Structures are given as C-alpha cells and as structure tokens.
Amino acid sequence: MIKLIDITKYYSSGFVKTFVLRDINLDIKEGEFVTIMGPSGAGKSTLLYILGMLDTPSSGEYCFFDQKVHKLHEKQLTELHKNYIGFVFQSYHLIDDLTVYENLETPLLYKKVKG
C-alpha cells in the first residue's frame, strides 16, 4: 500500500545542503498500524508530510497503492487525498469563522459524505 524507497529530503542554502531525511525505506501493508517516533528534529513531521503528499522528497521513490506518486498529476493527487488520506495537523488549521462541527464537516463535504 505505502512503499518508500531511498527517500531523501534536504533543503539547500547556497552551496550547503541540510539533510532532514536520508535513504528512508518503508513498506506498510494495508491494515498495518505504524508509529513514527523520535526526538525533536529527527524528521518525523517531514516524513509525515511526504507520506501525506503535502511535500515531495528530494530524491527516492514513493509508491501509494502501487502508483508512483511523483508521476501523478495534481488532479490524481487530489483524488488520492480526498479518498484515502486524512491529516490532523499539530497546529490545528481550523477556520475561525466556523464552529467545531463545521470545521469537521467541511472536508467530508468534498468527499460527498452524508451524515
């Protein structure tokens, strides 16, 4: 279902590359539960952003349901997000003018979930 092969993420500043992730390999089968743990600054959030398709790796290959994510068009990525990926951000990202219920309901409207 989710497979990472030699995923690397770095940020460039001039001639200096600051590596956040180096050669990460991961294989998660459907139905498996995985915990990502580590000290502050270890790259956990960066890895989750890549897994959630909110960021792209600098190199390596990410396969989601046997599809190479880096080869997908924006519309295909949007469909994967809509149907398979849920994200709870550390910094909430709520819409101030909406109630808690409305904030929870909003992404479900895009999926056409009735309830």
N, C-alpha and C positions, 0 to 999 in steps of 0.2 A: 504494500500500500504506500508506504513512505520509505524512500531509499535515498540516502546521501552518499555520494562517492567523492572522496578527496575534496570536500568543501573547504575553501579558504576565504576569509574576509579580511581585508585590510583597508586602511584609509591612508591616502597619500597627502603629504605636506612637503612641497618642494621635492627634494630628492629622497626624502625619508618615507618609508612605508611602516605604518604601525599596524601590526597584525593583531586581530581580535580573535580569529579562529584560524587554525592551521590543520589541514588534512583531516577533517572530520568525516568519519564513516559511520553510518547509522542505517539500520534496517528494522523498520517497525511493521509488523504484520497486522492485518485487520483484526480488531478485537483486543489487541495488546494495550496495556496501560504502561506508560513510561513516565518516570520522574526525572527532571533535569535539575541537578543540584550542583552547587559550587560556591566558592567565596565571591564576594563583591568584585566586579571587574573581570570575572573569568570568561565572559562572553555568553552567558545564559540568555539574556534578552536578545542579543544579536542573533543567536541560533533560533530562538522562537520567532523572531521577525522574519527570518529566512523561511522557516517551516510554514509560517502563516502567509507567505508570499507578499509580505509588506516590504521586504528588502531583497536584494539579489546578492548572491555570493560574488566575490571577485573571480573565483575560478572553481571548478568542480562541477559535478552534475547532481541535480535534484530531480528525482522521479516521483510523481504522485499518481497513484493508480496506473503505473507503467507509462505515464506520459512525461516526457522531458519538459520540465517547467520552463526552462529558458527558451524553448522553441515555441511556446504558446503565445498567441496573440492576446491583446488586452481583453477582448470580449470573452475568450476562453478562460482566462484567469478570473474574470468577474463571475462567470458561471460556477467555477470551482469554489470560489469564495462563498457565493450565495448558497450553494448546495451542501458543502462539506466542511467549511471552516468557520469556527466561532472563536472570538477573541475577547478576553477580559483584560483590559489594559490596567497597568499599575496605577495610572493617573486618570482613571475613570472615563474621560472623554464623553461626558454627558452633555446634553443640550439644556442649557439653563432654563429656557422658557417652557420646557416640558416637565410633566410630572414623572416620577419614577416609573410608573406604569407605562406612560407614553414613550419613555426612553427605551424600555424593554420591548415594547410593541413595534417600534419603528423598524428595526432590521427584519422582523418577522413579516412585515407588510411587503418588503421586497421579495421575500420567498413565497408570498401569497399564502401564508399560514393563517387559517381561520380558527378562532377560538373563542 
